[in-house]
């Protein structure tokens, strides 16, 4: 029997989704000023939306069931993923890591037989999302967003091209982590249950995702060619500083690898973060500002999604269980836009008596729809937080993001629906 708490949680979850699509309204209200301008500004921050409504749910549980029940519910939630995204975002966005990735991107771009500006953009949009299969999707999103912001997004105006870039970036990162069994959150949630290892992911998902990413990036580069050639890869004050030494880059890479390897162990990667912050304070001449505030806001967003999403099983799991494989694929793609895709695959893994085709369609649909909204995939809030200030109205409009991600999502649909051994 469905409890009243589950019903209230679903109502608040729906309100939170509506809130994310309404942030431009709150932003305009905040710009008018007045005694409550600060409140309207807070409500216009997408990263605060789910955390805000999760607090409302906690208050309801406190009033109706007592403080012990409310606290017990929070204690049973797994906040490892929000904490990991926060930590990996801070470490991956550090100046030595970004400089190292920029050097790799430039080296690969020089190998391509096209103009350097176009080659650089293509590599950022394709190679960096694909690296998410090694360094995890949140790290890939952070690095790609920082590189794009530095080179292209800092120019005023051009919002149309910026939305196209964000749409393709979110889709490419969502499918770019499926070459391995540990890097994409929706895959990680089911890999052990389904018995999928990295070899399985590479042969059944990986090549399809790589083809879709390359096609999306090629098409975007061609469409944005006039814009890219008119501005070229830009510089910044950061690039005028002396390059970090290889030793410093090496230390930061070790921290990054340590966080990735300890991604399931919150006590270890949080300890590594403390050590990392201490190291950056000891050698400030090699550092830029750490993205602590941005990372905390993203972690708060994802933690709120965990709290609200944890009570959606009563309707979501039954819905998934009643779908045939191909209907499930499109259903998962659509549901991912309004729920976290990792939560979706986890609930699907609890359905008994499923075949390999059903499981494939569940995961494929979940990663396919991961670029449609900010809440669809855990790394998306990180990219949103880094890039939102580069748009004319100071935020990324959800409906415009949905429209920009529609075509690259369709490319992913075509690739993942190609005949496979399960058909």
C-alpha positions in Angstrom: 0.0 0.0 0.0 1.3 3.4 -0.9 2.0 5.6 2.1 1.0 9.3 2.4 4.8 10.2 2.6 5.4 8.5 -0.8 2.5 10.5 -2.3 3.7 13.8 -0.8 7.3 13.0 -2.1 6.0 12.4 -5.6 4.0 15.7 -5.5 7.1 17.5 -4.3 9.2 15.8 -6.9 6.8 17.0 -9.6 6.9 20.5 -8.2 10.7 20.4 -8.2 10.7 19.4 -11.9 8.3 22.2 -12.7 10.5 24.5 -10.7 13.6 23.7 -12.9 11.6 24.7 -16.0 10.5 27.9 -14.3 13.9 29.3 -13.2 13.9 32.1 -15.8 10.6 33.4 -14.3 12.3 33.7 -10.8 15.4 35.2 -12.4 13.4 38.0 -14.0 11.6 38.6 -10.7 14.9 38.8 -8.9 16.2 41.4 -11.4 13.3 43.8 -10.4 14.8 44.1 -6.9 12.7 44.7 -3.8 12.9 43.3 -0.3 12.6 39.7 -1.4 15.1 39.9 -4.4 17.5 37.6 -2.5 14.8 34.9 -2.2 13.8 35.1 -5.8 17.5 34.8 -6.8 17.9 31.7 -4.7 14.9 30.2 -6.3 16.3 31.0 -9.7 19.4 28.9 -9.0 18.8 25.5 -10.6 21.4 23.9 -8.4 19.3 24.8 -5.4 16.0 23.5 -6.7 16.0 19.8 -5.6 17.8 20.6 -2.3 15.1 23.2 -1.5 12.2 20.8 -2.1 14.1 17.9 -0.4 14.2 20.2 2.7 10.4 20.6 2.4 10.0 16.8 2.3 12.2 16.5 5.4 10.0 19.0 7.2 6.9 17.1 6.2 8.3 13.8 7.5 9.4 15.6 10.7 5.9 17.0 11.3 4.0 13.8 10.4 6.3 11.1 11.7 8.7 12.7 14.1 12.3 13.7 14.0 13.5 10.1 14.3 11.7 8.9 11.3 12.9 11.9 9.2 16.5 11.4 10.3 16.3 7.6 9.8 15.2 8.2 6.2 18.1 10.4 5.5 20.5 7.9 7.1 19.3 5.2 4.7 20.0 7.3 1.6 23.3 6.8 -0.2 25.0 10.2 -0.8 28.2 8.8 -2.2 27.4 10.0 -5.8 26.7 13.6 -4.8 29.8 13.7 -2.7 31.9 12.1 -5.4 30.7 14.6 -8.1 31.6 17.5 -5.8 35.1 16.1 -5.2 35.9 15.2 -8.7 34.6 18.5 -9.9 37.0 20.4 -7.6 40.0 18.3 -8.5 39.4 18.0 -12.2 38.8 21.8 -12.5 42.2 22.6 -11.0 44.5 24.6 -13.2 47.2 21.9 -13.7 44.6 19.3 -14.8 42.9 21.8 -17.2 46.3 22.8 -18.7 47.3 19.1 -19.2 44.0 18.3 -20.9 44.4 21.4 -23.1 47.9 20.3 -24.1 46.5 16.8 -25.1 43.6 18.4 -27.0 46.0 20.7 -28.9 48.3 17.8 -29.7 45.5 15.6 -31.1 44.0 18.6 -33.0 47.3 19.1 -34.8 47.0 15.6 -36.2 43.7 16.3 -37.9 43.8 17.5 -41.6 41.5 20.5 -41.0 41.9 24.1 -39.8 43.2 24.2 -36.3 40.2 26.1 -34.9 37.8 23.5 -36.2 40.0 20.6 -35.2 40.4 22.0 -31.6 36.6 22.3 -31.2 35.9 18.8 -32.7 38.4 17.2 -30.3 36.9 19.0 -27.2 33.4 17.9 -28.2 34.3 14.3 -29.0 37.5 13.1 -27.3 36.9 14.7 -23.9 33.4 13.2 -23.5 34.8 9.8 -24.5 37.5 10.2 -21.9 34.6 9.9 -19.4 34.8 6.2 -19.8 38.2 6.4 -18.1 38.1 9.3 -15.7 34.3 9.2 -15.1 31.6 11.3 -16.7 31.5 14.0 -14.0 35.3 14.7 -14.6 34.8 14.7 -18.4 31.9 17.1 -18.1 33.9 19.5 -15.9 36.9 19.5 -18.2 34.9 19.9 -21.4 32.8 22.7 -19.9 35.9 24.6 -18.7 37.6 24.3 -22.1 34.5 25.4 -23.9 34.0 28.3 -21.5 37.6 29.6 -21.9 37.6 29.3 -25.7 34.1 30.1 -26.9 31.5 30.8 -24.2 33.2 34.0 -22.8 32.2 35.9 -25.9 29.1 37.9 -25.3 26.0 37.0 -27.3 25.9 34.1 -29.7 23.4 32.3 -27.4 22.1 30.2 -30.3 25.5 28.6 -30.9 26.0 28.2 -27.2 22.8 26.3 -26.8 23.8 24.0 -29.6 27.1 23.3 -27.9 25.5 22.6 -24.5 23.0 20.3 -26.0 25.6 18.2 -27.9 27.9 18.3 -24.9 25.3 17.0 -22.5 24.3 14.2 -24.8 27.9 13.2 -25.7 28.9 13.1 -22.0 25.9 11.0 -21.1 26.7 8.3 -23.7 30.5 8.8 -23.5 30.9 6.8 -20.3 29.5 3.5 -21.5 32.8 2.1 -22.9 33.5 0.8 -19.4 31.5 -0.6 -16.6 32.4 1.9 -13.9 32.4 5.4 -15.3 28.7 6.2 -16.1 26.4 6.3 -13.1 23.5 4.5 -14.8 25.8 1.7 -15.9 27.5 1.5 -12.5 24.2 0.9 -10.8 23.4 -2.3 -12.7 26.8 -3.7 -13.9 27.2 -6.1 -11.0 23.6 -7.2 -10.9 23.5 -7.8 -14.7 26.9 -9.3 -14.8 28.3 -6.8 -17.3 32.0 -6.1 -17.4 34.0 -3.6 -19.4 34.5 -6.0 -22.3 30.7 -6.4 -22.5 30.1 -2.6 -22.3 32.7 -1.9 -25.1 31.3 -4.5 -27.5 27.6 -3.9 -26.9 27.4 -0.2 -26.0 30.8 1.5 -26.5 31.2 1.4 -30.3 27.6 2.7 -30.8 28.2 5.5 -28.4 31.6 6.4 -30.0 29.9 6.6 -33.4 27.1 8.8 -32.2 29.6 11.1 -30.4 31.7 11.5 -33.6 28.6 12.1 -35.8 27.2 14.7 -33.3 30.6 16.4 -33.0 31.1 16.5 -36.8 27.7 17.9 -37.4 28.1 20.5 -34.7 31.5 21.6 -36.0 30.0 22.0 -39.5 27.0 24.0 -38.3 29.1 26.2 -36.0 31.9 26.7 -38.6 31.1 30.4 -39.3 30.9 31.1 -35.6 34.1 29.2 -34.8 36.2 30.8 -37.6 35.0 34.2 -36.7 36.4 34.1 -33.2 39.0 31.3 -33.2 40.0 29.5 -30.0 40.2 32.2 -27.5 42.6 33.0 -24.7 42.2 34.3 -21.2 44.2 35.9 -18.5 44.7 32.4 -17.1 46.6 31.3 -20.3 49.0 34.3 -20.0 50.4 32.8 -16.7 53.5 30.6 -17.0 52.6 27.0 -17.7 52.5 24.6 -14.7 55.5 22.3 -14.4 55.1 18.7 -15.3 55.8 17.7 -11.7 52.8 19.7 -10.5 50.6 18.3 -13.2 51.8 14.8 -12.2 50.8 15.4 -8.6 47.3 16.6 -9.6 46.9 13.6 -11.9 47.7 11.3 -9.0 45.0 13.0 -6.9 42.6 12.7 -9.8 43.3 9.0 -10.2 43.0 8.4 -6.5 39.6 10.0 -6.4 38.5 8.0 -9.4 39.7 4.7 -7.9 38.0 5.5 -4.6 34.8 6.6 -6.2 32.7 4.1 -4.2 34.4 4.9 -0.8 33.3 8.3 0.4 35.7 8.4 3.4 38.7 7.9 1.2 37.9 10.4 -1.6 36.8 13.0 1.0 40.2 12.5 2.8 41.9 12.9 -0.6 40.0 16.2 -1.1 41.3 17.6 2.2 44.8 16.6 1.3 44.3 18.1 -2.2 43.1 21.4 -0.8 46.1 21.5 1.6 48.5 20.9 -1.4 47.0 23.7 -3.4 47.3 26.1 -0.5 51.0 25.1 -0.1 51.7 25.9 -3.8 49.3 28.7 -4.7 51.5 30.0 -7.5 50.5 27.0 -9.6 46.7 27.2 -8.8 43.7 29.1 -9.8 40.5 29.5 -7.8 39.1 26.0 -6.8 35.5 25.5 -7.8 34.4 24.8 -4.2 31.2 26.8 -4.3 30.1 25.5 -7.7 30.9 21.9 -6.6 29.0 22.3 -3.3 25.9 23.6 -5.2 26.1 20.7 -7.6 26.4 18.3 -4.7 23.4 19.9 -3.0 21.4 19.5 -6.2 22.2 15.8 -6.5 21.7 15.2 -2.8 18.2 16.7 -3.1 17.6 14.4 -6.1 18.6 11.4 -4.0 16.2 12.4 -1.2 13.2 13.0 -3.4 14.0 10.2 -5.8 14.3 7.6 -3.1 10.5 7.6 -2.7 9.5 7.3 -6.3 9.9 3.5 -6.5 6.1 2.9 -5.8 5.1 4.1 -9.3 8.3 4.0 -11.3 9.3 0.4 -10.8 5.9 -1.0 -11.7 5.8 1.2 -14.8 9.2 -0.1 -16.0 8.2 -3.7 -15.3 5.1 -3.5 -17.5 6.9 -2.3 -20.6 8.2 -4.5 -23.5 11.8 -4.0 -24.5 11.4 -1.5 -27.4 8.7 0.4 -25.6 11.0 0.4 -22.6 13.8 2.0 -24.6 11.7 5.0 -25.5 10.0 5.1 -22.1 13.4 5.1 -20.4 14.6 7.9 -22.7 11.6 10.0 -21.8 11.6 9.2 -18.1 15.3 10.0 -17.8 14.5 13.6 -18.7 12.4 14.0 -15.5 14.4 11.6 -13.3 18.0 10.8 -12.7 19.1 8.1 -15.1 21.1 6.2 -12.4 18.0 6.0 -10.2 16.0 4.7 -13.2 18.4 1.9 -14.0 18.7 1.0 -10.4 14.9 0.6 -10.1 14.9 -1.4 -13.3 17.5 -3.8 -11.9 15.1 -4.7 -9.1 12.6 -6.1 -11.7 12.7 -9.9 -11.7 12.6 -12.2 -14.7 14.0 -9.8 -17.2 15.9 -10.9 -20.4 19.1 -9.5 -21.8 17.2 -7.4 -24.5 15.1 -5.8 -21.8 18.2 -5.0 -19.7 20.0 -3.6 -22.8 17.0 -1.3 -23.7 16.7 -0.1 -20.1 20.4 1.1 -19.9 20.5 2.3 -23.5 17.4 4.4 -23.1 18.6 5.8 -19.8 22.0 7.0 -21.3 20.3 8.2 -24.5 18.0 10.6 -22.7 20.8 11.8 -20.3 21.4 15.1 -22.2 17.8 16.3 -22.4 17.6 18.2 -19.1 19.8 19.2 -16.2 18.4 16.5 -13.9 18.7 13.7 -16.4 22.4 12.8 -15.7 24.5 13.4 -12.6 27.3 15.3 -14.5 24.8 17.8 -16.1 24.6 20.1 -13.1 28.4 20.4 -13.2 28.3 21.6 -16.8 25.4 23.8 -16.1 27.1 25.5 -13.1 30.2 26.2 -15.1 28.5 27.5 -18.3 25.3 29.2 -17.2 26.9 32.6 -16.5 28.0 32.8 -20.1 24.4 33.2 -21.4 22.7 36.5 -21.9 20.2 36.0 -19.1 22.6 34.3 -16.7 21.1 30.9 -16.9 20.4 28.0 -19.3 16.7 27.9 -20.2 15.5 24.3 -19.8 13.2 24.3 -22.8 16.0 25.7 -25.1 18.4 23.0 -23.7 15.7 20.4 -24.5 15.4 21.6 -28.0 19.2 21.8 -28.6 19.7 18.2 -27.3 16.8 16.7 -29.4 18.8 16.1 -32.6 22.0 14.7 -31.0 19.7 12.5 -28.9 18.0 11.2 -32.1 21.5 10.3 -33.4 22.1 8.3 -30.3 18.7 6.6 -30.6 19.5 5.5 -34.2 22.9 4.0 -33.0 21.5 2.2 -30.0 18.6 0.7 -31.9 20.8 -0.8 -34.6 20.4 -4.7 -34.6 22.3 -6.4 -31.8 22.9 -9.9 -30.6 19.9 -9.7 -28.2 17.3 -9.0 -30.9 
